[in-house]
Amino acid sequence: MIPVNEPLLNGNEKKYLNECIDTGWISSEGPFIKRFENDMAAYVGRKHATACANGSAALDIAVAALNLQKDDEVIMPSFTIISCAQALVNRGVKPILIDSDLFTYNMKVEDIEAKITPKTKAIMIVHIFGLCVDVDPILTLAKKYGLKIIEDAAQMHGQEYKGKKCGSFGDISIFSFYPNKHITTGEGGMVLTDDKYLDERAKSLRNLCFTADRFVHEELGWNYRMTNMQAALGVAQLEKIDQVVEKKRWIGRTYSEFLKDIDVITLPMEKTEYCENIYWVYALLLKDDYKKNAKEVMAELGKLQIGTRPFFYPMHKQPVFHKMGLFLDDDLPNSEKLYERGFYIPSGLALTKEQIREVSNILHKVLV
């Protein structure tokens, strides 16, 4: 089986983990935490960073830090992971969903302004699969209507929008360090901001909102702390980020060369006018006139020992939200088509050219 992802831990990861064990700093109090936060903030171009347990936790913290209230509205894409909507719904905030572009997979920025109401308090930018959202028009809308910006850069380590690092836009931004990300800490996440108040809020919310009188609490937070061992991995991984982005782009270009003659699939865009693809995953979209859907193709690839993953199931179709009475009238056809026709193939950093060739050969057999 060629797995859909296999992380690469070939730098200083073992050395730094041994330091944790040798010194006994294995909890969230160790020195690698601050080092990882400082390194990520410097790399992205933010003033402050808060390491935490995972990307979903980072979204929970970001939404809570902005003091969004019950019945506030936040505009976000339907085509994304549930963590984005969950962070809002759990606080009583209403997600207002936007459909996605069929080529970049990102939300249709041109649809946002029509969804802004007096209840709108923020826009959540979510970069998908390797190409970033067109950020400037959203920042313009935010300024025009006095809205906050949450940037979900969970899939965008090393990506740049018009030469500026993703994760540096808006009021508060987040990353995930799950093993399929360009930088992994096993599990892990981070909240970044230039605002000292938001940074202090994030650090408090991460740590159960302890006060100076330690066990007296004025607000509820979470135990979302990252361990020193996770941060040690993160420091080592970040040291290689430029090589990682280069390898991912090589994987993307190699697949595109091997698969360019299959006319029943749409390949990922190599670039847009504002960014070059970093191929967090290598995503394929079956064309409308192809007889099989994504599930059928993925099942055939699985039998031939090729790992795949489906695209996101749109938020407006999620049963859990329908049970809450949410999104019942939403009609977002592109998001639905992406789920029905899209899937991604092995794209991990450990992938070799021989494996890419094997995956491509089998795709030819299944699709042509």
N, C-alpha and C positions, 0 to 999 in steps of 0.2 A: 504493500500500500504506500502510495506517495501521499503523505498527510497534507491537509490544506495549509497547515502552518507548523513550522518547527523553529523555535527560537535559536539564536546563535549567542553563545556565552563564551567567547574566545578572547576576551581582554583581561582586565584586572579583576573580574568578578570574584574568582576564587581567592585571590590575595586579599581583597577587601573583606570578604566574608570571614576569612581566617582571622583578620584583625578584630572583627566583632567577637569571635569566639575566644580569642586569646585575651582580650581585655574584659570580657564579660558584659560588654555593652550590646545586649540583644533586644532590649525593649525600645520604646519610643523616645527614650531620653539620651540616646547615644549621639556622638558627634557627626555621624554621616547624615543625620536628618537635616541639620542646618546647612551642611556642605551641599547636599543635593538641592535644597531649596535655593541657596545662593547661586549655584551653578545653573539651575534651570532659569531663574529670574534673569541672570546675566545673558544667557543664551537667547532667550526669547525677547529680552529688552523690556522687562517689567521691573518695578521697584521692589515688589514683595511677592513671596510665594509661601504657600502652606501645603506641605505634604500630607496626604491622607490615605485612607484605606483602599479606595478604588475610585474609578471614574464616576460611578453612580453617587458615591458619597460626596465627591467634589461638586456634582450638580446640586445635591441637597444643600450643601453648605453655601454655594453661590446664590441660590434662590433665597435661602433664609437670610443671608448676609444683607441682601438688598431690601429686606423688610417688606417684601411683597405680601399683600393682605388678601383675605378671603374676598372672592368675587372680582379681584383684579384680573385683567386679561394680559396674556403674553403671547405674541405671535411667534410661531415656530413651524418647521416642516412636519408634514405627516409621515414622510419617508425617513425614518430614523429609528434608533433603538428606543425602547420604552422608558429608559432611565430619564430621558429629557422631559417627557410628559408627566411621568410619575413624580418627579421632584416638584412639579407645579401642583398637580392634583392633590398630593398629600398635604399641601398647605392651603387647600381650598381655592387656589388660583386656577383660572380657566385657560387652558391652551386654545388658541385660535390657529387653526391649521392651514398651511399653504401647500399647494401642489408642487411637484418637482419637475425639473427639466429632464427630458429623456436622454440627453447626451452627457451632461455634467453630473446628473443625479442630485444636484443641489436644488434648494427651494427656488421657486420662480420669484426673483426679487421684484419684478414688475407687478406682481399680484399683492404685494404687502400693503401699500398705502390704502387700498380700498377696504382693508380689514381693520384699519385703525379707528377706534371709537374713543369716547371720553373715558372708558374703563381701561384702555390699553396703557400699560405701565412699562412694558419692556418688549424687546425683540430678542429671541434666542437664535443666534447664528449657529448652524451645525454644518461643518464641512464634511462631505461624504466621500469616502473611498480613495481619495488622493488628489482630487481637484478642489480648490477652495471656492467658497461663495464669493460673488462679486461684492466686496465689503463696502466700497465707497458710497454707493447709492443708499445703503442701509444706514450708514453713519449720517448721511444727509437727512434722511427721514427722522432719525432719532433726535437730531438737533432741532429740526423743524417742529416736532411735536413734543419735545421734552421727555423722550423715552430713554430708559436704561438699555444697555446692551450686555447680554450674556453671550460669550463666545465659547462654543463647545469645539475645542481643537483636539478631541480625543484621538482622532485618526490623522493628525496633521503635524507630527513631530518633524521638524526640519523643513516644512513647507513655507513658502513665502508668497505673500500677496503684494504685487508691485514692488518687490524687493524688501518688504517688511515682514518679519516673522509672524506666522499664524500663532495665535495665543497671546498676541499683544494688543488686540483690538477691543474697544469698548470699555465698560466699567469693570468687568470681571471676566476671567476666562478660566477654562479648565482643561486638564489633560488626563488621559487614562494611561496606565502602564501595564495593562493586561498582556499576557505572553504573545499575542499576535500583533502587538504594536511595534513601531520602529524602535522604541525604548521600552524595555520591560523590567518590572520589579517583582514579577510573579503575579501578584495583585498590587494595586496601588493607583493613586491619583494625585492631582495637585490643583490648587486654586491659586490664580495669579491676579494681581491688581496693581495699579499705581497709587491707589487710595489708601492712606494709612488707616483710616477708620474701617474700611472694608477688610483690610488685612487683620486688624485686631479682632473684628467680628468673626472672621473665618477661623482664626486660631482658637478663639473661645468656643465656637460651635463645634469644632473638631474635638474638643477636650471637655465635653459635658458641661460647658459653661461654668467651670469652677470660678469662684470669686476669690478675693483676697482672704476672706474668711472661708476657707477651703470647702467646707461641706454645706455652705449656705448658697442656694442657687436662686437667681432672679429670672432665669430663662432656661428652657430645656434645649439641650444640644444633643450630641451623640459621642460615643466613643468611636471615632473614625480615625484613630491615630495610625500612622505608618510605623513599622518597626525599624530599628537601626540596620538590621540585616537587609531589609527591602531597600532602604536608602543606599546601602553600600552597593547593591546591584545597580541601582539607578545611576550612581556616580560613575561606575565603570562603563555602563551602557552609553551614557551621554558623552563620554570621552571619544566614542567612535561614531557619533551621529553623522558626520559628513560621509564617512565610508558607508554607513547604512543607507543613506539616501542615494548614494551612487550605485550601490548594489541593487536597491529596489528599482531604480530607473533602468538598470541593465536588464533585470528580470522582465520589466514591462516592455522594453524595446525588443527583447529576444522573442517573447511570446507574440508580439505584434507582427514580427517578421515571419514567424512560423505559421501564424494563423490567418494571414492577410488574404489567402485565397479561398477561405470559407465564406461564401456569400450569404449564409443564413443567419449569421451573427453580426452584431454591432460591437466592434472592439472599443476599448477605452480611448478617449481623446488623449493625445500626447501632450497637448497644451491648449490653453485658452489665451485670450489677449492679455490676461493679468497673472497667469501662473503656469508652471510646468508640472505635469503630473508626477507625484512621488509614489504612485501605485501602492497605497497601503494594502490593497488587495488588487488582483487582476480580475476585473469584473466583465462578464459577458452578458449581452442582452440578445435573446432570440428574436429574430424579425417576425413581424405579424403574420406573414404568409407561411411560416414554418409550422409543420403539422404538430410537432410535440411541444409540450410546455416544459418549464424549467424542472419541475419535479420528475418528469419522465426521463429527461436527459440526465439529471443527477443520479437517478436510480441506475441507469445503464453504466454511467461512469463508475459508480460505486462497485458494481459487479466486476468491473475491470481494474479495481484497486486504485482508483483515482479519487482522492478526497475532494469534496466540494462543500460549499455552504450556500444556503438560499439568501436572497436579498431580504431586507427588513419587511415585516408585515406592517402595513400602514397603520398609523395610530387611529385613524377614523374608522377602521374595521375591527379594532381590538374588542373582543367580547367583554373584557373586564370594564372597559369604558362605556360600552353600550349598556351594561347593567347599571351604570351610574347615570344613565340618561345623557351621556356625552356623545357628540358627533353623529347623532342619528340621521341628520339630514345632510351631512357633508358629502359632496360629490367631487372626488379628486382622482380622475381617471388615470393620470400618469403614474401616481403613486401605486395604484392597483396593478397597472401594467408592469411596472418595475418588479413587483413581487412575483407576478405570474410568469414573467419571461426572463427574469434575471437570476444569475448565480455566479459565484466566483470559484476559481480553480486554485491549486496549490501556489502559494505566493510567499511563503516564509523565507526568512533570510538565509536559512541553510540550504535552500534549493540550488541544485547544480544544473549546468547546461544540459547534461544527459537526461536529467529528470524533466526539464522543460521540454526537451525534444520528445520524450516518451509521452508526456501529457498531451502534447500537440498532435502526435501521431494517433493517439487513441481518440482524441476529439475529431480528427478527420474521419476515422472509422464510424464513429457514432453519429456524426452530423451530416456527412456528405452522402 
